[in-house]
């Protein structure tokens, strides 16, 4: 399986090397330096050198590299690297960099020893790892007897991702539905590509071993239900129109067999934050904005641009930090921009007019016009790349996905405070052709 | 580089640090230096001694150290067995587990008996944590001496442990058996085992699930019904949040197709969506192997993904390796319905200035490839290529001309109608080498069909002598000769010129050679020459051979491995491990030391600082310790009866490679005799001494027992001021030596 894990920085300095199987030697690290670090071209993340394979992921200024001699499952290696990174982030916080590794190297070794044995991934659940790792809390040199006992009980449990005996005085659940839009719209407003990638992120502080059940306005589910007498149900429940989910994946804790039989999402959640599900919707998605671009080339040296952006969501909502990037020809000299709302300026580095609007109310129409003056001379063809938008719209989903209910069942819990948030996000992935 | 001082300093710190938290810091520094690449092997005995601690944190680090340097300290290894064995009896399962894991990792022949005994005990341990470690330790034992594991109780025990309640023990037993029995084709996969594992599939971690799925993929179900059962059970796991699990399930499904051929399309349909979602939802690194798998499936089932073309459109933020594989996939899934969409997308990438040159050339090649697959649309492709050429961007023109040439070779009749009238214009706008070569080739092959054909060539011939590219010259020679046989009246003169230029005025041997060759050919037999030069070319329909079905089948067998990523069967890229590993290892040590460019001084400072950082809080203790410290610091011990002849002394004094001057003050004034006495007490040998005015001058020497170094020195003492001049061959020793002298005298 995995013969060794390396942490190596851009300069080729090895921060940590942990070799699990004797089929590789340290000299192979040099191969990595020569073939990957010193290579001028950026190579793909799987590099084969004389029977040895390096799979690596870059994090800031250093690489985490898994080395193997065997012909194994590449996805597993990367899933594993990702998991390692998550674990380390859990220990070191988001500031997981060369420095934190250097100062915590012994903890890193300790973790690497527990999560892999002889190249085979073992426990990777942070909660369980805490039981084995002595280092985390230096003052607590002697582990409480209870935790020692737990090691034996633990891991036997079917629920490997949750520690037993948690207790909170205030039980809370936060659900975040975050949708990333990947839209490509033609200049006449037709969808060329309409992908919504959603995530359901749950953060919970719940006592005991709570059974959670999450209900969505999933079409298959509602159709199944309404197959009987209760045809009206879908309309009575808060006007939920059912949506078609193309594909969905769940966290390990979700009982997949249950989802398969009755489309219900039930699970015992890990403590803290985790991604409960991710999904993809492509049908019947709503556009939060309508963009009307008019780009006319007047003669050889001027381009007239007028872009109108209309927000299609309810007037009670608003989009935060909207940025519209309108591309201009590569030989742009200057742009004379007029707009009523927001700030706009020409950015020569990305060859775009960047128009930012802090708060974009729903059902609003804003426009920008500009005269783009070009440098005379060698005429080159302008590929007319699309306009791209950044925005964040709270309380809005493009797919129309809604949480219908979230039930929490656990003897010791009397009251649960539940929070549900929706967020629709585009980071330049909402694009409009011009 | 010698790190003896570092080692000395560590050894001393280890010895003097009695308090646990301080020891922990010291050991931490040792591990830190170890990961920096300092060779700390000589500390082995000290570390083994230190392993007898009850502090688990220290123990873990010490075991890490022992595993790292065990190879180099084979003879000392036996010392550690006591500690290992004691720890295997510990009350704490963590200690038992740690000890077992570390001991088995040593994989040392000497320890094999201890190892086997402890492993057997470990397999029966009451803690599942220890049991799961013991299970994997059996593989390590197997590596050292197979006969202790194969066909023994251990093997039987492992089979029975698959049924254990603990999911880790169960999975580890599977992998252990798989490795131990690798020569027999791995663990024997019985229906019983498969049913057992699938029944409790949800209990396993993602890693465990992937391993079980690997077994299931190799399992031959006994009946169609069983196939369907497996299919239904695993279908849920296509929704797993783990890419590895999804790909592993896909592999099982694909393997089951052999048993359920009528479900082939349905099965592929089932895995299609999860795979597509994986591409968009995972990070770049993960998307790469997934796309490679999609590509493999697409080569055989292009229609499966045909409606999903837009998912493989590239994003500006994609790294190049993803862009390439996505374009490859687009080439495979193209059909009559999505043709326009795909070609349009590719064309827009070509002219998109935010993508790099490599990708835009790659797209042009892709467009050419698509033209070869869908011959009915080649005119559209040619239009695009002509447009690209007019952009006058060097790399685009270059790639487009090459592809244009290839398209003409594929569909000469139809495409020439479009291209020929444009040739003259093209000849004026292209500048790059490869593009010109392609154009000249087209002219030679088909130029006779247009009136101005020979004249375009003639233009090139005119500049032949100034041409710097050998490739263009060679191509031009051939094309002119071809033209000569097709349009002799217009080409005769040009042929004469070019042959003359090539044979008389060229510097490139190849050009001269070819010119001479043509020259002689023509004079030998002009008709034969014609038949050679204008020989019929075979028609061909594709540029590259399709990957043979065989390769596809092998790769499908090796689905979900690196084979698919490399597009090669495992046989072709595996390599047997070298026998001269030991040699390599020796090299490593050097290289690892070299590569980590630490400075010894810095390191020492840092260690000192880090360790002393603790002292600020514990001044009381550390003061007394510091005093001890200074006493123990001088580990120099001199040989009492060492003797040098005066001539030898003189010789050494003159020829010593290193020299060190050191000034210090004494607490009180002493006379010459008491100096000599102090020195003799400390086993220094006095060579000569004298009194010059009020300055005492002493020549002295000593030999260190531990490292056989000899140090010589001269003392000039005036009052309480001492000037020391020491000489020797080793600078490190010299420094220690000088410090030692100073301490001896000041006390």
Boltz contact constraints between the chains, C-beta under 6 A:
constraints:
  - contact:
      token1: [A, 16]
      token2: [B, 35]
      max_distance: 6.0
  - contact:
      token1: [A, 23]
      token2: [B, 577]
      max_distance: 6.0
  - contact:
      token1: [A, 25]
      token2: [B, 584]
      max_distance: 6.0
  - contact:
      token1: [A, 25]
      token2: [B, 585]
      max_distance: 6.0
  - contact:
      token1: [A, 25]
      token2: [B, 588]
      max_distance: 6.0
  - contact:
      token1: [A, 26]
      token2: [B, 588]
      max_distance: 6.0
  - contact:
      token1: [A, 26]
      token2: [B, 592]
      max_distance: 6.0
  - contact:
      token1: [A, 27]
      token2: [B, 584]
      max_distance: 6.0
  - contact:
      token1: [A, 27]
      token2: [B, 587]
      max_distance: 6.0
  - contact:
      token1: [A, 27]
      token2: [B, 588]
      max_distance: 6.0
  - contact:
      token1: [A, 30]
      token2: [B, 591]
      max_distance: 6.0
  - contact:
      token1: [A, 44]
      token2: [B, 288]
      max_distance: 6.0
  - contact:
      token1: [A, 44]
      token2: [B, 321]
      max_distance: 6.0
  - contact:
      token1: [A, 45]
      token2: [B, 285]
      max_distance: 6.0
  - contact:
      token1: [A, 45]
      token2: [B, 288]
      max_distance: 6.0
  - contact:
      token1: [A, 46]
      token2: [B, 565]
      max_distance: 6.0
  - contact:
      token1: [A, 48]
      token2: [B, 566]
      max_distance: 6.0
  - contact:
      token1: [A, 50]
      token2: [B, 575]
      max_distance: 6.0
  - contact:
      token1: [A, 51]
      token2: [B, 574]
      max_distance: 6.0
  - contact:
      token1: [A, 51]
      token2: [B, 575]
      max_distance: 6.0
  - contact:
      token1: [A, 53]
      token2: [B, 562]
      max_distance: 6.0
  - contact:
      token1: [A, 57]
      token2: [B, 285]
      max_distance: 6.0
  - contact:
      token1: [A, 71]
      token2: [B, 561]
      max_distance: 6.0
  - contact:
      token1: [A, 71]
      token2: [B, 562]
      max_distance: 6.0
  - contact:
      token1: [A, 71]
      token2: [B, 570]
      max_distance: 6.0
  - contact:
      token1: [A, 73]
      token2: [B, 244]
      max_distance: 6.0
  - contact:
      token1: [A, 73]
      token2: [B, 560]
      max_distance: 6.0
  - contact:
      token1: [A, 74]
      token2: [B, 289]
      max_distance: 6.0
  - contact:
      token1: [A, 74]
      token2: [B, 562]
      max_distance: 6.0
  - contact:
      token1: [A, 74]
      token2: [B, 565]
      max_distance: 6.0
  - contact:
      token1: [A, 75]
      token2: [B, 243]
      max_distance: 6.0
  - contact:
      token1: [A, 75]
      token2: [B, 244]
      max_distance: 6.0
  - contact:
      token1: [A, 75]
      token2: [B, 247]
      max_distance: 6.0
  - contact:
      token1: [A, 75]
      token2: [B, 289]
      max_distance: 6.0
  - contact:
      token1: [A, 76]
      token2: [B, 210]
      max_distance: 6.0
  - contact:
      token1: [A, 76]
      token2: [B, 244]
      max_distance: 6.0
  - contact:
      token1: [A, 78]
      token2: [B, 285]
      max_distance: 6.0
  - contact:
      token1: [A, 78]
      token2: [B, 286]
      max_distance: 6.0
  - contact:
      token1: [A, 79]
      token2: [B, 242]
      max_distance: 6.0
  - contact:
      token1: [A, 79]
      token2: [B, 243]
      max_distance: 6.0
  - contact:
      token1: [A, 79]
      token2: [B, 244]
      max_distance: 6.0
  - contact:
      token1: [A, 105]
      token2: [B, 32]
      max_distance: 6.0
  - contact:
      token1: [A, 105]
      token2: [B, 35]
      max_distance: 6.0
  - contact:
      token1: [A, 106]
      token2: [B, 28]
      max_distance: 6.0
  - contact:
      token1: [A, 106]
      token2: [B, 31]
      max_distance: 6.0
  - contact:
      token1: [A, 106]
      token2: [B, 61]
      max_distance: 6.0
  - contact:
      token1: [A, 109]
      token2: [B, 64]
      max_distance: 6.0
  - contact:
      token1: [A, 110]
      token2: [B, 60]
      max_distance: 6.0
  - contact:
      token1: [A, 117]
      token2: [B, 136]
      max_distance: 6.0
  - contact:
      token1: [A, 118]
      token2: [B, 136]
      max_distance: 6.0
  - contact:
      token1: [A, 120]
      token2: [B, 175]
      max_distance: 6.0
  - contact:
      token1: [A, 121]
      token2: [B, 207]
      max_distance: 6.0
  - contact:
      token1: [A, 134]
      token2: [B, 56]
      max_distance: 6.0
  - contact:
      token1: [A, 134]
      token2: [B, 57]
      max_distance: 6.0
  - contact:
      token1: [A, 135]
      token2: [B, 57]
      max_distance: 6.0
  - contact:
      token1: [A, 151]
      token2: [B, 93]
      max_distance: 6.0
  - contact:
      token1: [A, 151]
      token2: [B, 129]
      max_distance: 6.0
  - contact:
      token1: [A, 152]
      token2: [B, 127]
      max_distance: 6.0
  - contact:
      token1: [A, 155]
      token2: [B, 168]
      max_distance: 6.0
  - contact:
      token1: [A, 156]
      token2: [B, 128]
      max_distance: 6.0
  - contact:
      token1: [A, 156]
      token2: [B, 165]
      max_distance: 6.0
  - contact:
      token1: [A, 156]
      token2: [B, 166]
      max_distance: 6.0
  - contact:
      token1: [A, 158]
      token2: [B, 203]
      max_distance: 6.0
  - contact:
      token1: [A, 193]
      token2: [B, 310]
      max_distance: 6.0
  - contact:
      token1: [A, 197]
      token2: [B, 280]
      max_distance: 6.0
  - contact:
      token1: [A, 247]
      token2: [B, 273]
      max_distance: 6.0
  - contact:
      token1: [A, 247]
      token2: [B, 277]
      max_distance: 6.0
  - contact:
      token1: [A, 248]
      token2: [B, 239]
      max_distance: 6.0
  - contact:
      token1: [A, 249]
      token2: [B, 239]
      max_distance: 6.0
  - contact:
      token1: [A, 249]
      token2: [B, 241]
      max_distance: 6.0
  - contact:
      token1: [A, 250]
      token2: [B, 239]
      max_distance: 6.0
  - contact:
      token1: [A, 250]
      token2: [B, 241]
      max_distance: 6.0
  - contact:
      token1: [A, 251]
      token2: [B, 241]
      max_distance: 6.0
  - contact:
      token1: [A, 256]
      token2: [B, 236]
      max_distance: 6.0
  - contact:
      token1: [A, 256]
      token2: [B, 239]
      max_distance: 6.0
  - contact:
      token1: [A, 257]
      token2: [B, 236]
      max_distance: 6.0
  - contact:
      token1: [A, 260]
      token2: [B, 236]
      max_distance: 6.0
  - contact:
      token1: [A, 278]
      token2: [B, 281]
      max_distance: 6.0
  - contact:
      token1: [A, 280]
      token2: [B, 277]
      max_distance: 6.0
  - contact:
      token1: [A, 381]
      token2: [B, 391]
      max_distance: 6.0
  - contact:
      token1: [A, 383]
      token2: [B, 351]
      max_distance: 6.0
  - contact:
      token1: [A, 383]
      token2: [B, 352]
      max_distance: 6.0
